[in-house]
Amino acid sequence: MTSHLQKNRVSVVLATRNEESNIGRCLDSLLEQTHPDIEIIVVDNQSKDRTREIAKEYQVPVLNLPDHINLDGILNFRGAQVNLGVSRSTGEYLFFPDADMTFDKELLAEAVEQLKTYSALYIPEIIMGKGWLGKIRNFERSFYEMTCIDAPRLVRRTLYEEVKGFDEKEIAFAPDDWDLAKKFKKQGAHFQITTNKKYHHEEWLDLKTYLKKKSEYTSTFDNYIAKWGKSDPDIKKQFGIGYRYFGVFLENGKWKKLLAHPLLTLGMYFLRFRVGVIYLLKNSSK
């Protein structure tokens, strides 16, 4: 456990790789937070662009992953980056956003109050996309809040350390946040969701790139499924047709939103179908 912990401090760990187009905007947003005690640590993984140089202009600690740990046997570099950053941090609470995100100014102030009662927090996400694809993805994302398709981003340090943080050697990057959430859940964590939001900037994303990204993600799921077992309730939901295509969109009265937005619903199911085909093709080729 880190010594000299600071009560009510939020330690923000940013894992980066080639984020020169995003890192400044993210750091600006973090520095605009109204909570008075925030510590920011950037952990970079061998960026080939100006990510580290830009971060250093903000006078925050910048660590280069291979300078601090042996990368042999590491499967989840992002998890290793966050774990390293946490080990160097001093906050009572931890926040690990992505570098292409920005945040409502009151987010961390609200989080500190909520984390006095709850162990970990989900944050509503707005996808900042372009055109019809952005609208459809944002619509889809709104159904996932506080479900097993989502994952908490803010947590008490004590809980994070109890579960030993991200799994660096068994779980690849795509489902690492699901794996961490399951470890929190197994530890008996109590979850809540903030009212303040995070904004995921993917204005650059078109359909072809989106589907390519999903294809890359599907190749990383095997170890995660093997770790928890196909009979695990969350695994069944995350990878089962019943929940991913119907349950998550219908539960708790959410079906009303589908009826209220028929065109967005059709577009969403078109995307879900395309992603499902990619997943099935990947599995059939093994």
N, C-alpha and C positions, 0 to 999 in steps of 0.2 A: 504493500500500500504506500502511496506517495506521502511523504512527510510534509508538514507545514501546509496542510489543506486550509483553504480559505472559505469560511462559511458564507453561503449565498453567492459565491462566485460561480459563473458559468464558464467552463472551459470549452471553447469551440475548436474542434479538430477538423481541418480541411485536408482531405486526401486529394492530391492533384496529379495529373499527368497531361501535359500539353494543353493547358487551360488558359493560355495568354489572352484569349478573346473573352473569357468569363471572370477570371480571378479578381480583377479590379472592381467590377460591378458588385461581386459578392462581398468583398471586403468593405466597400463603401456602405453597403446595406447593413452589415454587421456593426460597423462603427456608428451607424445612426440609431442603434438600439437605445431605448430609454433606460434600460437596466444599467445601473452605474458600475457594476463590477464584472467585466467580461475579459477573458483571456483568450487570445486567438493564437493557434499554432498551426502552421502550414507544414504538411509532410508530403513532399514531392517524390515521385518515383521516376527519376531519370528523364525529365521532360527535355525535349529537343528544341523547344521554343523558349520564349522569355518568361515563362511562368514564375520561376524563382526570382528573377530580377524584378519583376513587377511586384511580387509579394514583399520583397525586401524594401521597396520604396515606401511601404506602409509601416515599416519599422516593427514588424511582428517576427517572432522566431520562425525560421524556415529550415527544415531538416530535409536532407536527401536520403531516402530510405536505405540504399546500399552502403551508405557511410556509417550506418549505425547497427545494422543486423546482417547476418549471413542469409542470403536469399535462397540457398540450397534447400529444397524440400518445401518451399513456400508455394502454395497453390493460389491463395487469395491475397494478392498484393494490396488491394484496397483495405482489407481487414488488417493486414500487417501494418499499414500506414496509420490507421486509426489507433490500433493498439500501442504503437510507438508514441504517437502524440499524447495519448492518455497517460502513458507512463511518465511523460515529462510535464504533465499539467498539474495544477494545484487547486482546481475548482471542486466544490461540493457536488456540482451538477455538470453533466456532460451533454454536448450537442455535436452531432456529426452530420452536417448537411453536405450536399454536393456543391462543387464550385460553380455550377451553372444555375444556382438558385439565388433569389433575393427574398426578403422577409418583411412582414409588417413590423413597424417600429416598436410596437408593444409586445412582440412575441416573447422575448426572453424575460421581460418583467412579469408577464402572466405566467410563464412556465415556472419561474421560481416559486411563486405562490402555490401553484398546483402541485409541484413536486414536494411540498411539505405534507401533502396528503396522499398523493399517488406515487407509485414507483417509477413509472415511465409514461411518456406522452406521445400520442400521435399528433400530427399537424396536418390540417386540411391543405390540400395542394391544388393550386391553379396552374394548369399547363399553358404557358405562353407560346402557343403555336400560331401558324399562319393558315389562312384560308379554311376550307371545309375540314381538312384533316385536323387542324388545331381545335376546331369546335367539337368535332366528334370525340377526339381523345380526351378533351376536358370534360365532356359529358360523361364518358365512360369512367373516368377517374373519380368522379363525384360519387359513384356507387360503392367505392372500395373503402371509404373512410372507416377506420377502426374494425375492419374485417381482417381475416388471415391473408388477404391479398395485399394489404397495407402493412406497414411496419413502423414502430416507434422510432423517433429520432432524438428524443430528449430523455435522459435517464439519470437517476441518482447514481453517483459514483459507486456507492456501496453495492448496489445491485450489479452493475457492470463488472466489478471486480469479483463478486461472488461467482459469476458464471464464466469468469476468465476472458471476457470480451469476445471479439470476433474469432471464429475458428479459422486459423491461417492455413492449416495443412490438409484439411479434409474437404472443405467447402469452397467452390470457386466463387467468383465475384457476384454473379447474377442473383443467386438465392441466399447470399450471406446475410442480408437483413432479415429474411424470413427465418433463417436458422437462429439468429440472435434473438428474435422475438419469441421463438419457441423455447429457447433456454430461459428467457425471462419468465415466461408463462410457467414452465416447469418449476421454477424457483418460487412460485407463488406471488408473482408481481401483480399489483393492482394498476390498471391502465385507465387513462382518461384522454380526451382530445382537447386541444386548445381551440379558442375561438379565433385567434389571430392565425394568419395563413403564411404559407411559403409559396413562392412563385418559381416554377420550373421553366427556365428559358430554353425553348426548343424551336425558336422561330425559323431556324435553318432546316428543320426536318421536313423532308417530302416523303411521299408514300414509299418510293423505292428504298430510301435510306432507312425508313422506319421498319420495313419488312426485313431488310438485311440485318438490322440491329436485333430484331426478335429472333432471327435465325441463329445469330451468334449466342444469344441467351439460352436458347433451348439446348444447346450442346453442353451446358454447364450444370444441368439439373441432376444427373445420375447419382453423384455422390451424396447429394442432399437427400434424395429419396431413399437411398440405401441406408443412410445414417438413421433416419427416423422410422423407416418401414412403410410399405405401401398401405398398411392397414391403419396407420395413424390418421386420426380424424381431420387434422389440418391438411395433410398430404392429399387425402381423398378430395377435399374441397379445392385445393390449389391446382390439382391436375385432373380432376374429374369433370366430365362434360356437364353433369347435373348442376353443380354449383357454379362453375365458371361461365356457363352459358345461360343459366336460368336462376338458380337460387340467389346469387349475390345481387341480381337485379330486381328480384321480386320481394325479398324478405323485408320485414319491418315497414311495410307500406310503400316501399320504393317503386313498386310496379306502377304507381300513379304517375311517376315522372316519365315512364316509358310512354304511357298513353298521352301525356301532355306534350310530348315532343316526338311525334311519329317519324319525321325525317331524320332526326338525330339518332333515333333508335335503329332505323334501317341501316344507316351508315355505320353505326357501332357494330351491329351484327355482321355487316360485310367485313369489317376489320377483324372481328373475332374469328370469323370463318377462315379468312386468309391466314391468320396466325395459327389456328388449329391445324390447318393443312400442313403448314411448315413443321409443326411439332410431330404430327403423325408420320410425315415423310422422313424426318430425322430418326425417329424410333424404328421405322420399318427397315432402315438401311443398316441397323446395327446387327 
